[in-house]
Amino acid sequence: MSNPDWTEWPFFDERHQELALELDAWCSSTLHGIDHSDTDAACQQLVQALGSAEWLRIAVPQGPDGSWGGRWPEIDSRAVCIMRETLARYDGLADFAFAMQGLGSGAISIAGSDALRQRYLPRVAKGEAIAAFALSEPDAGSDVAAMSCEATLDGDSYVINGEKTWISNGGIADFYCVFVRTGEAPGARGISAFVVDADTPGLTIAERIEVIAPHPLARLRFDNCRIPVSQRLGDAGQGFKIAMMTLDIFRASVAAAALGFARRALAEGLARAKSRKMFGQTLGDLQLTQAALGEMATEIDAAALLTYRAAWLRDVKGVRTTREAAMAKMAATESAQRIIDRALQMFGGEGVVSGRPVEKLYREIRALRIYEGATEVQKLIIARELMKE
């Protein structure tokens, strides 16, 4: 484990410390054997592996008599963050696979009927069904209330028409939690949420999207896609609220993933500094290198404190953590970008060779500064919350 001292901070219980140690050992023995040449197949294999090892049980609540498949009574933000930080340190796609099982099914955990929870959550926890969260649209990313994909009530069904894009797990998901305009009121108050199975007639994959850190991503098209009212999550018009509640649970975990990438970059940089011979000494003997390492380590601890403060406040104090999670997400992703860039610089030309650890980290971190709210949006959220006070 890379510097396990942080698990002894007062944010954590004994169960969190045990989780970190067990997961680290599993990652060390398991994740090196995953072939990433086929991204879809690798992601499917990782979901199955995480499910078989029961790590996906962290991503869903326990439910009555354990019937929803979760490990603990409620989704524990600190546990989710530990999962993401540790997985990201070993394999960015493994982190993605875990995170999307939680985010993709989170709306069902929060607002699903008993029937929907029983139908979907146990399969998510076992890795038998791949989940996806369909919120963004071509003209509605950060401004969720501007969405135009709509659903019209027709008897005991809704008919969905429109598009969603930038949908993680698009093309391999077994179901999508979809947020669409149903028109109960203007703006955000007229959005509802539904669970749409991937094989529902009228739902098609319009485009597969390739990005610099490969993972399954797609644009979805809904053409008179009919689903029963029973597939709605919560009441009509509550979709925006459900989406924000889901993101609030998992936004701090984006910061945790960035921490995992940053810790791996620091470890790679340290190893390089100690071994690289230069001017009759090692790279690490140079004061410029030492200064960079000192800044990298300090930024990691600062981001970790913000990340686990947000998770602790939600778990222990039971309060809204909109501001704290935004601070953590902004600080951790931005600092991780700087840390990885410094680590890559220590490798010189070798750092930009395709497939090398720091090169992969350089590609992995870039998206985290955008998805689930770009850095600029996090600044607006923080300022808005401050002005409310």
Residue pairs with C-beta under 8 A, 6 or more apart in sequence:
1 20
1 21
1 24
2 89
2 263
2 264
2 266
2 267
3 263
4 20
4 21
4 24
6 301
6 304
6 308
7 16
7 17
7 20
7 21
7 82
8 17
9 305
9 308
11 78
11 308
11 309
11 311
11 312
12 78
12 308
15 79
16 78
16 79
16 82
19 58
19 79
19 82
19 83
20 82
20 86
23 55
23 82
23 83
23 86
23 87
24 86
26 53
26 55
27 86
27 87
27 89
27 90
27 91
27 94
28 90
30 49
30 53
31 87
31 90
31 91
31 94
34 42
34 45
34 46
34 49
34 91
34 93
34 94
35 41
35 42
36 42
36 93
36 214
39 93
39 214
39 215
39 216
40 171
40 172
40 216
42 93
43 93
43 96
43 97
43 130
43 169
43 172
43 215
43 216
44 130
44 172
46 91
46 93
46 94
46 97
46 98
47 56
47 97
47 101
47 127
47 130
48 127
49 127
50 56
50 94
50 97
50 98
50 101
50 127
51 125
51 126
51 127
51 128
52 126
52 127
54 71
54 125
55 83
55 98
56 98
56 101
56 124
56 125
56 126
56 127
57 69
57 70
57 71
57 125
58 70
58 71
58 72
58 75
58 76
58 79
58 80
58 83
58 98
58 102
59 70
59 75
59 80
59 83
59 98
59 101
59 102
59 105
59 124
59 125
60 68
60 69
60 70
60 75
60 101
60 102
60 105
60 109
60 121
60 124
60 125
61 68
61 70
61 72
61 73
61 74
61 75
61 109
61 121
62 68
62 69
62 70
62 71
62 72
62 73
62 74
63 69
63 70
63 117
63 121
67 118
67 122
68 109
68 117
68 118
68 121
68 122
68 125
69 121
69 122
69 123
69 124
69 125
69 126
70 121
70 125
71 79
72 79
75 102
75 106
75 109
75 249
76 315
77 249
77 252
77 253
77 310
77 311
77 312
77 314
77 315
78 308
78 311
78 312
78 315
80 102
80 249
80 250
80 253
80 256
80 311
81 252
81 253
81 255
81 256
81 307
81 308
81 311
82 256
83 98
83 253
84 95
84 98
84 99
84 253
84 254
84 256
84 257
84 260
85 256
85 257
85 259
85 260
85 263
86 260
87 94
87 95
87 98
87 257
87 260
88 94
88 95
88 256
88 257
88 258
88 259
88 260
88 261
88 264
88 364
89 260
89 261
89 263
89 264
90 260
90 264
92 213
92 261
92 360
92 361
92 364
93 214
93 215
95 257
95 260
96 168
96 215
99 250
99 253
99 254
99 257
100 130
100 131
100 132
100 133
100 168
100 169
101 124
101 127
101 130
101 131
102 249
102 250
102 253
103 131
103 133
103 168
103 246
103 250
104 124
104 130
104 131
104 132
104 133
104 168
104 169
104 173
104 175
104 176
104 177
105 120
105 121
105 124
105 131
105 177
106 133
106 177
106 246
106 249
106 250
107 133
107 177
107 193
107 233
107 242
107 243
107 246
108 116
108 117
108 120
108 121
108 177
108 195
108 233
109 117
109 121
110 233
110 234
110 242
110 245
110 246
110 249
111 193
111 233
111 234
111 238
111 242
111 245
112 120
112 121
112 195
112 233
113 230
115 230
116 195
116 230
116 231
116 233
120 129
120 131
120 175
120 195
123 129
123 174
124 131
129 174
129 175
130 169
130 172
130 173
130 174
131 169
131 173
131 174
131 175
131 176
131 177
132 167
132 168
132 169
132 170
132 173
132 175
132 176
132 177
133 167
133 168
133 176
133 177
133 246
134 164
134 167
134 170
134 176
134 177
134 178
134 179
134 196
134 220
135 144
135 147
135 164
135 179
135 243
136 164
136 165
136 166
136 167
137 146
137 147
137 148
137 149
137 162
137 163
137 164
137 165
138 163
138 165
138 219
139 146
139 148
140 146
140 147
140 148
141 166
142 373
142 374
142 377
144 179
144 188
144 191
144 240
144 243
145 187
145 188
145 191
145 240
147 179
147 180
147 181
147 191
148 162
148 181
149 160
149 161
149 162
149 163
149 164
149 178
149 180
149 181
149 222
150 160
150 161
150 162
150 180
150 181
150 182
150 183
151 158
151 159
151 160
151 161
151 180
151 181
151 182
151 192
151 194
152 158
152 159
152 161
152 182
153 182
153 229
154 226
156 228
156 229
157 226
157 227
157 228
157 229
158 182
158 194
158 226
158 227
158 228
158 229
158 231
158 232
159 224
159 225
159 226
160 178
160 180
160 194
160 196
160 202
160 222
160 224
160 225
160 226
160 227
161 222
161 223
161 224
161 225
162 180
162 221
162 222
163 206
163 219
163 220
163 221
163 222
164 176
164 178
164 219
164 220
164 222
165 207
165 209
165 218
165 219
165 220
166 209
166 217
166 219
166 371
167 176
167 217
167 218
167 219
167 220
168 215
168 216
168 217
168 371
169 216
170 205
170 208
170 209
170 216
170 217
170 218
170 219
170 220
171 205
171 208
171 216
171 217
171 218
172 216
173 198
173 216
174 197
174 198
175 195
175 196
175 197
175 198
176 195
176 196
176 198
176 203
176 220
177 193
177 194
177 195
177 233
177 246
178 193
178 194
178 195
178 196
178 222
179 191
179 192
179 193
179 239
179 240
179 242
179 243
180 191
180 192
180 194
180 222
180 239
181 190
181 191
181 192
182 190
182 191
182 192
182 236
182 237
182 239
183 190
184 190
184 192
184 236
184 237
185 237
188 240
189 237
189 240
190 237
191 237
191 239
191 240
191 243
192 232
192 233
192 234
192 236
192 237
192 238
192 239
193 232
193 233
193 234
193 238
193 239
193 242
193 243
194 227
194 231
194 232
194 233
195 231
195 233
196 203
196 222
196 225
196 227
196 231
200 225
200 226
200 227
201 225
201 226
202 222
202 223
202 224
202 225
202 226
203 220
203 221
203 222
203 225
204 220
204 221
204 223
205 218
205 219
205 220
205 221
206 218
206 219
206 220
206 221
207 218
207 219
208 217
208 218
209 217
209 218
209 219
210 217
211 217
211 367
212 363
212 366
212 367
213 360
213 363
213 364
213 366
213 367
233 239
233 242
234 241
234 242
247 372
247 373
248 314
248 320
248 321
248 322
248 325
249 314
250 372
251 325
251 326
251 328
251 329
251 372
251 373
252 307
252 310
252 311
252 314
252 321
252 324
252 325
252 328
252 329
253 311
254 329
254 332
254 333
254 368
254 371
254 372
255 303
255 306
255 307
255 310
255 325
255 328
255 329
255 331
255 332
255 333
256 307
256 311
256 332
257 368
258 303
258 332
258 333
258 335
258 336
258 365
258 368
259 300
259 303
259 304
259 307
259 332
259 336
261 336
261 340
261 361
261 364
261 365
261 368
262 296
262 299
262 300
262 303
262 332
262 335
262 336
262 339
262 340
263 300
264 357
264 361
265 296
265 336
265 339
265 340
265 342
265 343
265 344
265 358
265 361
266 293
266 296
266 297
266 300
266 339
266 343
268 343
268 347
268 357
268 358
268 361
269 292
269 293
269 296
269 342
269 343
269 346
269 358
270 284
270 293
272 283
272 343
272 346
272 347
273 282
273 283
273 284
273 289
273 293
273 346
274 282
274 283
274 284
275 282
276 282
276 283
276 284
276 346
277 283
278 286
283 289
283 346
284 290
284 293
289 346
292 342
292 345
292 346
295 342
296 339
296 342
296 343
299 335
299 338
299 339
300 335
300 339
302 331
302 335
303 328
303 331
303 332
303 335
303 336
304 332
306 324
306 327
306 328
306 331
306 332
307 328
307 332
309 324
309 328
310 321
310 324
310 325
310 327
310 328
311 321
313 319
313 321
313 324
314 321
314 325
322 381
322 385
323 381
323 382
323 385
323 386
326 373
326 378
326 381
326 382
326 385
327 378
327 382
329 372
329 373
329 378
330 375
330 378
330 379
330 382
333 365
333 368
333 369
333 375
334 369
334 375
336 365
336 368
337 365
337 366
337 369
340 358
340 361
340 362
340 365
341 362
343 351
343 358
343 361
344 351
344 352
344 358
344 359
344 361
344 362
345 351
347 356
347 358
350 356
351 358
351 359
351 362
352 359
353 359
369 375
373 381
